[in-house]
Amino acid sequence: MRKYIRISIFEVVGSPLCVTSSDGQKVYQRLAAALKADRDILLSFRNVTTLTAAFLNASIGQLYGTFNEKHIRDLLKVEDVEQNDLALLKRVVDNAKLYFKDP
């Protein structure tokens, strides 16, 4: 059984409003450290009420400039994310993959 590091976006940001890239950077730093250590990550969106592309670009999209897609996909899982936020996350990830493929 895999042992995940649980990262709560709400706890890292300290608010249900996840809108700024500076708050996204805080999440990115936690995610990047765990990925560098090859740790399995469970990223929780519980209690997050507002999410923007700027926040997701800084927190998750930026990972694709540092780590390869397979590494991220193998180690990073998300939970407690609303359906419309999941669509936004997918769009951010798709754009990040395209951007970092040919910046």
C-alpha positions, 0 to 999 in steps of 0.5 A, spaced: 500 500 500 502 506 498 503 511 503 501 518 501 503 525 503 497 529 504 497 536 502 491 541 503 491 547 499 486 550 504 491 549 510 497 551 505 494 558 503 490 559 509 484 561 506 478 558 501 480 563 496 485 560 492 486 566 487 493 569 487 499 566 483 503 568 490 499 563 494 500 558 488 507 558 489 506 556 496 503 550 494 508 549 488 514 549 493 511 543 497 509 539 491 516 540 488 519 538 494 515 532 495 516 530 487 524 531 488 524 526 494 519 521 489 514 521 494 507 520 493 502 526 494 495 526 495 493 534 493 486 535 497 482 541 495 477 540 501 474 547 503 477 551 497 471 555 494 474 559 489 480 557 484 483 561 479 487 559 473 493 564 475 493 560 482 493 553 478 498 555 473 503 557 479 501 551 483 501 545 478 502 548 471 509 550 473 511 543 475 511 541 468 517 546 467 521 542 472 519 535 472 517 530 466 509 528 465 510 521 467 513 523 474 508 528 476 502 523 473 505 517 477 506 521 484 501 526 484 493 525 485 488 530 487 482 529 491 476 533 493 476 537 487 469 540 484 467 538 477 468 545 474 475 546 478 477 539 475 475 542 468 480 548 469 485 544 472 485 540 466 486 546 461 491 549 466 495 542 465 494 541 458 496 549 457 503 547 461 505 541 457 504 545 451 508 551 453 514 547 456 514 543 450 516 549 446 517 555 451 
